[in-house]
């Protein structure tokens, strides 16, 4: 799990990232990010995704992938990861491959 200080918590933080950030999308995920002084992230999963346990499992998977990425290549950004239609059927390996390829292009 990512430490709490790495979380975007307020709606103002999310709004700022969505309004001014750069977007990249794959078939399962969309990321939005802005350069910042320190790394922070949030995960957005709509209720249409499924039940609360399924949404929470998705969040945990995304955070685990980001944690591994941070250990290898930390970047000072604010990052929001959104689920897209069909992402509820994606395996961990598919999410991992897609998210790492989306994160790879961040400068």
C-alpha positions in Angstrom: 0.0 0.0 0.0 1.2 3.5 -0.7 1.8 5.7 2.4 -1.0 8.3 3.1 1.2 11.3 2.2 1.2 10.0 -1.4 -2.6 10.4 -1.7 -4.5 13.1 -3.4 -7.3 13.7 -0.8 -9.3 16.8 -1.6 -11.6 17.4 -4.5 -9.6 20.6 -5.2 -6.5 18.5 -5.8 -8.4 16.2 -8.2 -10.0 19.2 -10.0 -6.7 20.9 -10.5 -5.1 17.8 -12.0 -8.1 17.2 -14.3 -8.3 20.9 -15.3 -4.6 21.6 -16.1 -3.1 18.1 -16.5 -2.0 16.1 -19.5 -3.9 13.0 -20.4 -2.9 9.6 -21.8 -5.3 6.8 -22.3 -5.2 3.1 -23.0 -8.0 0.6 -23.5 -8.5 0.0 -19.7 -7.1 3.1 -18.0 -6.8 6.9 -18.4 -4.1 8.8 -16.6 -4.0 12.6 -16.0 -0.9 14.2 -14.5 0.8 17.5 -13.7 4.4 18.3 -12.7 4.7 19.0 -9.0 7.2 19.2 -6.2 6.4 15.8 -4.8 4.6 12.6 -5.9 0.9 12.2 -5.0 -1.8 10.1 -6.7 -5.5 9.3 -6.7 -7.6 6.6 -8.3 -11.1 7.2 -9.7 -13.5 4.3 -10.1 -17.2 4.9 -10.9 -20.1 2.9 -9.3 -20.8 1.5 -12.8 -17.6 -0.5 -12.4 -19.2 -2.9 -9.9 -19.7 -3.5 -6.2 -17.6 -1.8 -3.6 -15.3 -4.8 -3.1 -14.6 -4.9 -6.8 -13.9 -1.2 -6.9 -11.6 -1.5 -3.9 -9.7 -4.4 -5.4 -9.2 -2.4 -8.6 -7.8 0.5 -6.5 -5.4 -1.8 -4.6 -4.2 -3.3 -7.9 -3.5 0.1 -9.4 -1.7 1.4 -6.2 0.4 -1.8 -6.1 1.5 -1.2 -9.7 2.3 2.5 -9.1 4.2 1.6 -5.9 6.5 -0.7 -7.9 6.9 2.0 -10.6 7.8 4.6 -8.0 10.6 2.4 -6.6 12.1 2.1 -10.0 11.5 5.6 -11.4 10.1 8.2 -9.0 8.8 11.3 -10.6 7.5 14.5 -8.9 4.0 14.5 -10.3 0.4 14.5 -9.2 -1.3 11.6 -10.9 -4.9 10.5 -11.3 -5.7 7.1 -12.7 -9.3 6.5 -14.0 -10.9 3.2 -14.9 -12.4 3.0 -18.4 -15.2 0.8 -19.6 -14.1 -2.8 -19.8 -11.4 -2.4 -17.1 -13.4 -4.6 -14.7 -12.6 -7.6 -16.8 -8.9 -6.9 -17.1 -6.4 -9.1 -15.3 -3.7 -7.8 -13.1 -1.1 -8.5 -15.8 -3.1 -6.5 -18.4 -3.5 -3.6 -16.0 0.2 -3.7 -15.1 1.3 -3.8 -18.8 -1.0 -0.9 -19.7 -0.3 1.3 -16.8 3.4 1.0 -17.0 3.3 1.8 -20.7 1.2 4.9 -20.0 3.6 6.0 -17.1 6.7 5.3 -19.3 6.1 8.5 -21.4 5.9 10.9 -18.4 8.8 13.3 -18.3 
